[in-house]
Amino acid sequence: MIGKIITAAIGNQVAKNTRGIGGPAGAAIGFIAPAVLRRVSLPAMLALAAGGYAAKKLGEKSGKRF
């Protein structure tokens, strides 16, 4: 229970720094994320991380922010 509260608070803080996601949505994402991450395999997590990094680099190259 405490872990869910902590991740919801972290999600809320991340949402404040992310354009397009409000505070309550960030808290909901932070609340759901641990359950989703427990069910995702390590190769899938690595693929998601690589895709996020590639999208970030591509966005920086074109001058757009996500």
C-alpha positions as CSV (number, residue, x, y, z in Angstrom):
1,M,0.0,0.0,0.0
2,I,2.8,2.4,0.9
3,G,4.5,1.6,-2.4
4,K,1.4,2.5,-4.4
5,I,1.2,5.9,-2.5
6,I,4.9,6.6,-3.2
7,T,4.6,5.7,-6.9
8,A,1.4,7.9,-7.2
9,A,3.3,10.8,-5.7
10,I,6.2,10.3,-8.1
11,G,3.8,10.0,-11.0
12,N,2.3,13.3,-9.9
13,Q,5.7,15.0,-9.8
14,V,6.6,13.6,-13.3
15,A,3.3,14.9,-14.7
16,K,4.1,18.4,-13.6
17,N,7.2,18.3,-15.8
18,T,5.5,16.6,-18.7
19,R,3.4,18.6,-21.2
20,G,0.0,17.1,-21.9
21,I,-0.4,15.2,-18.6
22,G,-2.1,16.8,-15.6
23,G,-1.4,16.0,-11.9
24,P,-4.2,13.5,-11.4
25,A,-3.4,11.7,-14.6
26,G,0.2,11.4,-13.5
27,A,-0.8,10.1,-10.1
28,A,-3.0,7.5,-11.8
29,I,-0.1,6.5,-14.1
30,G,2.2,6.2,-11.1
31,F,-0.3,4.1,-9.2
32,I,-0.7,1.7,-12.2
33,A,2.9,1.5,-13.4
34,P,4.3,-0.9,-10.7
35,A,1.6,-3.5,-11.5
36,V,2.3,-3.2,-15.3
37,L,6.0,-3.3,-14.8
38,R,5.8,-6.5,-12.8
39,R,4.1,-8.3,-15.7
40,V,6.4,-7.1,-18.5
41,S,9.4,-9.2,-19.3
42,L,13.0,-7.8,-19.2
43,P,13.4,-7.9,-23.1
44,A,10.2,-5.9,-23.4
45,M,11.3,-3.3,-20.9
46,L,14.6,-3.0,-22.7
47,A,12.8,-2.5,-26.0
48,L,10.5,0.1,-24.5
49,A,13.5,2.0,-23.1
50,A,15.4,1.8,-26.4
51,G,12.3,3.1,-28.2
52,G,11.9,6.0,-25.8
53,Y,15.5,6.9,-26.2
54,A,15.3,6.7,-30.0
55,A,12.2,8.9,-29.9
56,K,13.9,11.4,-27.7
57,K,17.0,11.6,-29.9
58,L,14.8,11.9,-33.1
59,G,12.8,14.7,-31.5
60,E,16.0,16.5,-30.5
61,K,17.3,16.2,-34.0
62,S,14.2,17.6,-35.5
63,G,13.9,20.3,-32.9
64,K,10.5,19.1,-31.5
65,R,9.7,18.3,-27.9
66,F,7.5,15.4,-26.8
